Amino acid sequence: MSTDWQAWHAAYADPDSDLSRRRRSVQRQIAQWLDDRNDDRLRVVSACAGDGRDLLEVLAARPDRARVTATLLELDEGLARAAAEFAAAHDLVVDLRRGDAGTTDSYAGAVPADLVQMCGVFGNVTDDDLRATIAALPQLCTPGATVIWTRGRFATGDLTGEIRAWFGDEGFEEVTFDAPWDAKYRVGTHRLVAAPRPLAPGQTFFRFIR
């Protein structure tokens, strides 16, 4: 990877940036998911979680946050540290893993999850790896689990039509799709309606190319 991910996150300082708007869109979906679930215990896993704010800010604001067990996977040391500091400051118990989110072994013990976040992943991998990631998602899910994903609209085109179809091919139904006309980001939410699959050890389904 050649991207300076800490510098990339600096765009969140502008509340009107696409990144900030995307984060708020993801947070709305997380909050709605929590509102819709009355389970005493819920498990969330976030791949390539960055500083974790999309999830952690939602949990910090909720009185029912103790029912959520969260695992964040993030390789960047600075971003992982920021996530840990935010969690500690808001009394959130989080399993923060400095592991490769593109391999099944990194998820051992954290899945199956009720909510899987793939935010900031799909725009940084090859199309083949993106397809493989969607195919692998039922391994990370409980029955009826929700997946929240993001993807940008690039100069080379908008792949989100294909992405939404690929989710359908793997046994998911679409819940929401946020695609503002004046922004490049897209946020999708899908629910697994097919049977989940057991986690296969030693499988790599994506590598970052940016």
C-alpha positions as protocol buffer text, in pm:
chain_id: "A"
residue {
  index: 1
  type: MET
  ca { x: 0 y: 0 z: 0 }
}
residue {
  index: 2
  type: SER
  ca { x: 127 y: 346 z: -85 }
}
residue {
  index: 3
  type: THR
  ca { x: -159 y: 560 z: 47 }
}
residue {
  index: 4
  type: ASP
  ca { x: -98 y: 769 z: 357 }
}
residue {
  index: 5
  type: TRP
  ca { x: -418 y: 670 z: 533 }
}
residue {
  index: 6
  type: GLN
  ca { x: -378 y: 917 z: 818 }
}
residue {
  index: 7
  type: ALA
  ca { x: -354 y: 1202 z: 566 }
}
residue {
  index: 8
  type: TRP
  ca { x: -651 y: 1056 z: 379 }
}
residue {
  index: 9
  type: HIS
  ca { x: -856 y: 1071 z: 701 }
}
residue {
  index: 10
  type: ALA
  ca { x: -781 y: 1443 z: 733 }
}
residue {
  index: 11
  type: ALA
  ca { x: -1071 y: 1513 z: 495 }
}
residue {
  index: 12
  type: TYR
  ca { x: -1306 y: 1428 z: 781 }
}
residue {
  index: 13
  type: ALA
  ca { x: -1214 y: 1765 z: 935 }
}
residue {
  index: 14
  type: ASP
  ca { x: -1436 y: 1927 z: 670 }
}
residue {
  index: 15
  type: PRO
  ca { x: -1799 y: 1849 z: 763 }
}
residue {
  index: 16
  type: ASP
  ca { x: -1906 y: 1911 z: 403 }
}
residue {
  index: 17
  type: SER
  ca { x: -1652 y: 1675 z: 245 }
}
residue {
  index: 18
  type: ASP
  ca { x: -1765 y: 1358 z: 71 }
}
residue {
  index: 19
  type: LEU
  ca { x: -1591 y: 1157 z: 343 }
}
residue {
  index: 20
  type: SER
  ca { x: -1776 y: 1333 z: 623 }
}
residue {
  index: 21
  type: ARG
  ca { x: -2106 y: 1293 z: 443 }
}
residue {
  index: 22
  type: ARG
  ca { x: -2029 y: 927 z: 379 }
}
residue {
  index: 23
  type: ARG
  ca { x: -1950 y: 873 z: 747 }
}
residue {
  index: 24
  type: ARG
  ca { x: -2281 y: 1028 z: 849 }
}
residue {
  index: 25
  type: SER
  ca { x: -2461 y: 805 z: 599 }
}
residue {
  index: 26
  type: VAL
  ca { x: -2293 y: 495 z: 742 }
}
residue {
  index: 27
  type: GLN
  ca { x: -2372 y: 611 z: 1094 }
}
residue {
  index: 28
  type: ARG
  ca { x: -2739 y: 651 z: 1008 }
}
residue {
  index: 29
  type: GLN
  ca { x: -2746 y: 293 z: 885 }
}
residue {
  index: 30
  type: ILE
  ca { x: -2572 y: 166 z: 1199 }
}
residue {
  index: 31
  type: ALA
  ca { x: -2812 y: 358 z: 1426 }
}
residue {
  index: 32
  type: GLN
  ca { x: -3113 y: 229 z: 1232 }
}
residue {
  index: 33
  type: TRP
  ca { x: -2982 y: -126 z: 1254 }
}
residue {
  index: 34
  type: LEU
  ca { x: -2944 y: -95 z: 1631 }
}
residue {
  index: 35
  type: ASP
  ca { x: -3294 y: 49 z: 1660 }
}
residue {
  index: 36
  type: ASP
  ca { x: -3435 y: -243 z: 1461 }
}
residue {
  index: 37
  type: ARG
  ca { x: -3263 y: -511 z: 1670 }
}
residue {
  index: 38
  type: ASN
  ca { x: -3388 y: -596 z: 2018 }
}
residue {
  index: 39
  type: ASP
  ca { x: -3124 y: -860 z: 2091 }
}
residue {
  index: 40
  type: ASP
  ca { x: -2955 y: -850 z: 2430 }
}
residue {
  index: 41
  type: ARG
  ca { x: -2619 y: -919 z: 2264 }
}
residue {
  index: 42
  type: LEU
  ca { x: -2500 y: -809 z: 1922 }
}
residue {
  index: 43
  type: ARG
  ca { x: -2166 y: -865 z: 1755 }
}
residue {
  index: 44
  type: VAL
  ca { x: -2014 y: -616 z: 1509 }
}
residue {
  index: 45
  type: VAL
  ca { x: -1697 y: -650 z: 1304 }
}
residue {
  index: 46
  type: SER
  ca { x: -1548 y: -364 z: 1102 }
}
residue {
  index: 47
  type: ALA
  ca { x: -1290 y: -436 z: 831 }
}
residue {
  index: 48
  type: CYS
  ca { x: -1024 y: -173 z: 760 }
}
residue {
  index: 49
  type: ALA
  ca { x: -1186 y: 29 z: 1037 }
}
residue {
  index: 50
  type: GLY
  ca { x: -959 y: 333 z: 1028 }
}
residue {
  index: 51
  type: ASP
  ca { x: -1012 y: 537 z: 1344 }
}
residue {
  index: 52
  type: GLY
  ca { x: -1341 y: 353 z: 1398 }
}
residue {
  index: 53
  type: ARG
  ca { x: -1546 y: 669 z: 1435 }
}
residue {
  index: 54
  type: ASP
  ca { x: -1826 y: 555 z: 1204 }
}
residue {
  index: 55
  type: LEU
  ca { x: -1916 y: 288 z: 1459 }
}
residue {
  index: 56
  type: LEU
  ca { x: -1769 y: 424 z: 1782 }
}
residue {
  index: 57
  type: GLU
  ca { x: -1941 y: 763 z: 1765 }
}
residue {
  index: 58
  type: VAL
  ca { x: -2277 y: 589 z: 1727 }
}
residue {
  index: 59
  type: LEU
  ca { x: -2211 y: 358 z: 2022 }
}
residue {
  index: 60
  type: ALA
  ca { x: -2084 y: 642 z: 2241 }
}
residue {
  index: 61
  type: ALA
  ca { x: -2415 y: 824 z: 2199 }
}
residue {
  index: 62
  type: ARG
  ca { x: -2638 y: 528 z: 2285 }
}
residue {
  index: 63
  type: PRO
  ca { x: -2752 y: 410 z: 2629 }
}
residue {
  index: 64
  type: ASP
  ca { x: -2773 y: 51 z: 2499 }
}
residue {
  index: 65
  type: ARG
  ca { x: -2411 y: 38 z: 2380 }
}
residue {
  index: 66
  type: ALA
  ca { x: -2317 y: -234 z: 2632 }
}
residue {
  index: 67
  type: ARG
  ca { x: -2509 y: -492 z: 2430 }
}
residue {
  index: 68
  type: VAL
  ca { x: -2266 y: -450 z: 2139 }
}
residue {
  index: 69
  type: THR
  ca { x: -1941 y: -644 z: 2116 }
}
residue {
  index: 70
  type: ALA
  ca { x: -1724 y: -475 z: 1855 }
}
residue {
  index: 71
  type: THR
  ca { x: -1410 y: -591 z: 1676 }
}
residue {
  index: 72
  type: LEU
  ca { x: -1214 y: -341 z: 1465 }
}
residue {
  index: 73
  type: LEU
  ca { x: -949 y: -456 z: 1219 }
}
residue {
  index: 74
  type: GLU
  ca { x: -696 y: -189 z: 1122 }
}
residue {
  index: 75
  type: LEU
  ca { x: -333 y: -221 z: 1015 }
}
residue {
  index: 76
  type: ASP
  ca { x: -232 y: 147 z: 1036 }
}
residue {
  index: 77
  type: GLU
  ca { x: -76 y: 207 z: 1377 }
}
residue {
  index: 78
  type: GLY
  ca { x: -178 y: 572 z: 1407 }
}
residue {
  index: 79
  type: LEU
  ca { x: -540 y: 510 z: 1312 }
}
residue {
  index: 80
  type: ALA
  ca { x: -561 y: 208 z: 1540 }
}
residue {
  index: 81
  type: ARG
  ca { x: -425 y: 420 z: 1825 }
}
residue {
  index: 82
  type: ALA
  ca { x: -685 y: 690 z: 1758 }
}
residue {
  index: 83
  type: ALA
  ca { x: -960 y: 428 z: 1769 }
}
residue {
  index: 84
  type: ALA
  ca { x: -829 y: 291 z: 2097 }
}
residue {
  index: 85
  type: GLU
  ca { x: -809 y: 638 z: 2251 }
}
residue {
  index: 86
  type: PHE
  ca { x: -1162 y: 727 z: 2144 }
}
residue {
  index: 87
  type: ALA
  ca { x: -1296 y: 399 z: 2280 }
}
residue {
  index: 88
  type: ALA
  ca { x: -1119 y: 449 z: 2613 }
}
residue {
  index: 89
  type: ALA
  ca { x: -1241 y: 808 z: 2644 }
}
residue {
  index: 90
  type: HIS
  ca { x: -1602 y: 694 z: 2598 }
}
residue {
  index: 91
  type: ASP
  ca { x: -1585 y: 375 z: 2807 }
}
residue {
  index: 92
  type: LEU
  ca { x: -1634 y: 151 z: 2504 }
}
residue {
  index: 93
  type: VAL
  ca { x: -1504 y: -204 z: 2519 }
}
residue {
  index: 94
  type: VAL
  ca { x: -1358 y: -282 z: 2177 }
}
residue {
  index: 95
  type: ASP
  ca { x: -1142 y: -565 z: 2046 }
}
residue {
  index: 96
  type: LEU
  ca { x: -893 y: -372 z: 1832 }
}
residue {
  index: 97
  type: ARG
  ca { x: -691 y: -602 z: 1606 }
}
residue {
  index: 98
  type: ARG
  ca { x: -388 y: -500 z: 1404 }
}
residue {
  index: 99
  type: GLY
  ca { x: -462 y: -768 z: 1148 }
}
residue {
  index: 100
  type: ASP
  ca { x: -509 y: -801 z: 774 }
}
residue {
  index: 101
  type: ALA
  ca { x: -882 y: -765 z: 710 }
}
residue {
  index: 102
  type: GLY
  ca { x: -843 y: -939 z: 374 }
}
residue {
  index: 103
  type: THR
  ca { x: -777 y: -1280 z: 530 }
}
residue {
  index: 104
  type: THR
  ca { x: -1022 y: -1508 z: 707 }
}
residue {
  index: 105
  type: ASP
  ca { x: -776 y: -1587 z: 987 }
}
residue {
  index: 106
  type: SER
  ca { x: -797 y: -1228 z: 1113 }
}
residue {
  index: 107
  type: TYR
  ca { x: -1166 y: -1277 z: 1190 }
}
residue {
  index: 108
  type: ALA
  ca { x: -1127 y: -1591 z: 1403 }
}
residue {
  index: 109
  type: GLY
  ca { x: -1323 y: -1551 z: 1724 }
}
residue {
  index: 110
  type: ALA
  ca { x: -1488 y: -1228 z: 1604 }
}
residue {
  index: 111
  type: VAL
  ca { x: -1737 y: -1389 z: 1368 }
}
residue {
  index: 112
  type: PRO
  ca { x: -2005 y: -1480 z: 1291 }
}
residue {
  index: 113
  type: ALA
  ca { x: -2118 y: -1121 z: 1339 }
}
residue {
  index: 114
  type: ASP
  ca { x: -2461 y: -962 z: 1330 }
}
residue {
  index: 115
  type: LEU
  ca { x: -2325 y: -654 z: 1153 }
}
residue {
  index: 116
  type: VAL
  ca { x: -2028 y: -654 z: 915 }
}
residue {
  index: 117
  type: GLN
  ca { x: -1883 y: -322 z: 801 }
}
residue {
  index: 118
  type: MET
  ca { x: -1694 y: -310 z: 473 }
}
residue {
  index: 119
  type: CYS
  ca { x: -1648 y: 67 z: 459 }
}
residue {
  index: 120
  type: GLY
  ca { x: -1350 y: 201 z: 271 }
}
residue {
  index: 121
  type: VAL
  ca { x: -1265 y: -141 z: 128 }
}
residue {
  index: 122
  type: PHE
  ca { x: -1439 y: -182 z: -206 }
}
residue {
  index: 123
  type: GLY
  ca { x: -1272 y: 120 z: -370 }
}
residue {
  index: 124
  type: ASN
  ca { x: -921 y: 4 z: -286 }
}
residue {
  index: 125
  type: VAL
  ca { x: -916 y: -348 z: -429 }
}
residue {
  index: 126
  type: THR
  ca { x: -933 y: -499 z: -776 }
}
residue {
  index: 127
  type: ASP
  ca { x: -1272 y: -581 z: -920 }
}
residue {
  index: 128
  type: ASP
  ca { x: -1188 y: -952 z: -893 }
}
residue {
  index: 129
  type: ASP
  ca { x: -1101 y: -916 z: -525 }
}
residue {
  index: 130
  type: LEU
  ca { x: -1416 y: -713 z: -467 }
}
residue {
  index: 131
  type: ARG
  ca { x: -1621 y: -993 z: -615 }
}
residue {
  index: 132
  type: ALA
  ca { x: -1431 y: -1248 z: -403 }
}
residue {
  index: 133
  type: THR
  ca { x: -1492 y: -1041 z: -90 }
}
residue {
  index: 134
  type: ILE
  ca { x: -1866 y: -1035 z: -144 }
}
residue {
  index: 135
  type: ALA
  ca { x: -1856 y: -1411 z: -204 }
}
residue {
  index: 136
  type: ALA
  ca { x: -1671 y: -1455 z: 127 }
}
residue {
  index: 137
  type: LEU
  ca { x: -1908 y: -1240 z: 334 }
}
residue {
  index: 138
  type: PRO
  ca { x: -2150 y: -1523 z: 429 }
}
residue {
  index: 139
  type: GLN
  ca { x: -1857 y: -1672 z: 623 }
}
residue {
  index: 140
  type: LEU
  ca { x: -1852 y: -1362 z: 846 }
}
residue {
  index: 141
  type: CYS
  ca { x: -2227 y: -1346 z: 909 }
}
residue {
  index: 142
  type: THR
  ca { x: -2486 y: -1482 z: 1147 }
}
residue {
  index: 143
  type: PRO
  ca { x: -2823 y: -1579 z: 995 }
}
residue {
  index: 144
  type: GLY
  ca { x: -2993 y: -1257 z: 888 }
}
residue {
  index: 145
  type: ALA
  ca { x: -2682 y: -1046 z: 942 }
}
residue {
  index: 146
  type: THR
  ca { x: -2645 y: -701 z: 788 }
}
residue {
  index: 147
  type: VAL
  ca { x: -2352 y: -579 z: 580 }
}
residue {
  index: 148
  type: ILE
  ca { x: -2283 y: -207 z: 532 }
}
residue {
  index: 149
  type: TRP
  ca { x: -2044 y: -122 z: 248 }
}
residue {
  index: 150
  type: THR
  ca { x: -1914 y: 184 z: 67 }
}
residue {
  index: 151
  type: ARG
  ca { x: -1778 y: 254 z: -277 }
}
residue {
  index: 152
  type: GLY
  ca { x: -1684 y: 571 z: -464 }
}
residue {
  index: 153
  type: ARG
  ca { x: -1799 y: 678 z: -810 }
}
residue {
  index: 154
  type: PHE
  ca { x: -1474 y: 701 z: -1006 }
}
residue {
  index: 155
  type: ALA
  ca { x: -1381 y: 871 z: -1333 }
}
residue {
  index: 156
  type: THR
  ca { x: -1361 y: 521 z: -1484 }
}
residue {
  index: 157
  type: GLY
  ca { x: -1724 y: 457 z: -1397 }
}
residue {
  index: 158
  type: ASP
  ca { x: -1966 y: 351 z: -1126 }
}
residue {
  index: 159
  type: LEU
  ca { x: -1942 y: -17 z: -1035 }
}
residue {
  index: 160
  type: THR
  ca { x: -2216 y: -10 z: -775 }
}
residue {
  index: 161
  type: GLY
  ca { x: -2475 y: -162 z: -1006 }
}
residue {
  index: 162
  type: GLU
  ca { x: -2258 y: -470 z: -1042 }
}
residue {
  index: 163
  type: ILE
  ca { x: -2180 y: -472 z: -669 }
}
residue {
  index: 164
  type: ARG
  ca { x: -2548 y: -474 z: -580 }
}
residue {
  index: 165
  type: ALA
  ca { x: -2609 y: -760 z: -822 }
}
residue {
  index: 166
  type: TRP
  ca { x: -2316 y: -957 z: -677 }
}
residue {
  index: 167
  type: PHE
  ca { x: -2468 y: -927 z: -331 }
}
residue {
  index: 168
  type: GLY
  ca { x: -2786 y: -1075 z: -470 }
}
residue {
  index: 169
  type: ASP
  ca { x: -2591 y: -1360 z: -624 }
}
residue {
  index: 170
  type: GLU
  ca { x: -2449 y: -1446 z: -280 }
}
residue {
  index: 171
  type: GLY
  ca { x: -2782 y: -1460 z: -102 }
}
residue {
  index: 172
  type: PHE
  ca { x: -2823 y: -1103 z: 22 }
}
residue {
  index: 173
  type: GLU
  ca { x: -3121 y: -870 z: -18 }
}
residue {
  index: 174
  type: GLU
  ca { x: -3080 y: -496 z: -41 }
}
residue {
  index: 175
  type: VAL
  ca { x: -3203 y: -286 z: 250 }
}
residue {
  index: 176
  type: THR
  ca { x: -3088 y: 63 z: 151 }
}
residue {
  index: 177
  type: PHE
  ca { x: -2871 y: 230 z: -111 }
}
residue {
  index: 178
  type: ASP
  ca { x: -2759 y: 591 z: -60 }
}
residue {
  index: 179
  type: ALA
  ca { x: -2626 y: 755 z: -379 }
}
residue {
  index: 180
  type: PRO
  ca { x: -2655 y: 1135 z: -360 }
}
residue {
  index: 181
  type: TRP
  ca { x: -2648 y: 1310 z: -697 }
}
residue {
  index: 182
  type: ASP
  ca { x: -2400 y: 1571 z: -571 }
}
residue {
  index: 183
  type: ALA
  ca { x: -2147 y: 1334 z: -415 }
}
residue {
  index: 184
  type: LYS
  ca { x: -1918 y: 1056 z: -532 }
}
residue {
  index: 185
  type: TYR
  ca { x: -1976 y: 820 z: -242 }
}
residue {
  index: 186
  type: ARG
  ca { x: -2229 y: 537 z: -229 }
}
residue {
  index: 187
  type: VAL
  ca { x: -2337 y: 351 z: 84 }
}
residue {
  index: 188
  type: GLY
  ca { x: -2516 y: 18 z: 58 }
}
residue {
  index: 189
  type: THR
  ca { x: -2682 y: -201 z: 318 }
}
residue {
  index: 190
  type: HIS
  ca { x: -2763 y: -565 z: 253 }
}
residue {
  index: 191
  type: ARG
  ca { x: -2911 y: -840 z: 467 }
}
residue {
  index: 192
  type: LEU
  ca { x: -2815 y: -1206 z: 437 }
}
residue {
  index: 193
  type: VAL
  ca { x: -3121 y: -1414 z: 354 }
}
residue {
  index: 194
  type: ALA
  ca { x: -2935 y: -1729 z: 249 }
}
residue {
  index: 195
  type: ALA
  ca { x: -2768 y: -1960 z: 498 }
}
residue {
  index: 196
  type: PRO
  ca { x: -2431 y: -1840 z: 634 }
}
residue {
  index: 197
  type: ARG
  ca { x: -2122 y: -2050 z: 580 }
}
residue {
  index: 198
  type: PRO
  ca { x: -1849 y: -2156 z: 825 }
}
residue {
  index: 199
  type: LEU
  ca { x: -1528 y: -1956 z: 831 }
}
residue {
  index: 200
  type: ALA
  ca { x: -1266 y: -2116 z: 606 }
}
residue {
  index: 201
  type: PRO
  ca { x: -915 y: -2089 z: 754 }
}
residue {
  index: 202
  type: GLY
  ca { x: -628 y: -1948 z: 552 }
}
residue {
  index: 203
  type: GLN
  ca { x: -836 y: -1778 z: 283 }
}
residue {
  index: 204
  type: THR
  ca { x: -734 y: -1443 z: 135 }
}
residue {
  index: 205
  type: PHE
  ca { x: -1013 y: -1258 z: -42 }
}
residue {
  index: 206
  type: PHE
  ca { x: -866 y: -910 z: -97 }
}
residue {
  index: 207
  type: ARG
  ca { x: -544 y: -710 z: -100 }
}
residue {
  index: 208
  type: PHE
  ca { x: -530 y: -331 z: -112 }
}
residue {
  index: 209
  type: ILE
  ca { x: -387 y: -187 z: -434 }
}
residue {
  index: 210
  type: ARG
  ca { x: -386 y: 183 z: -334 }
}
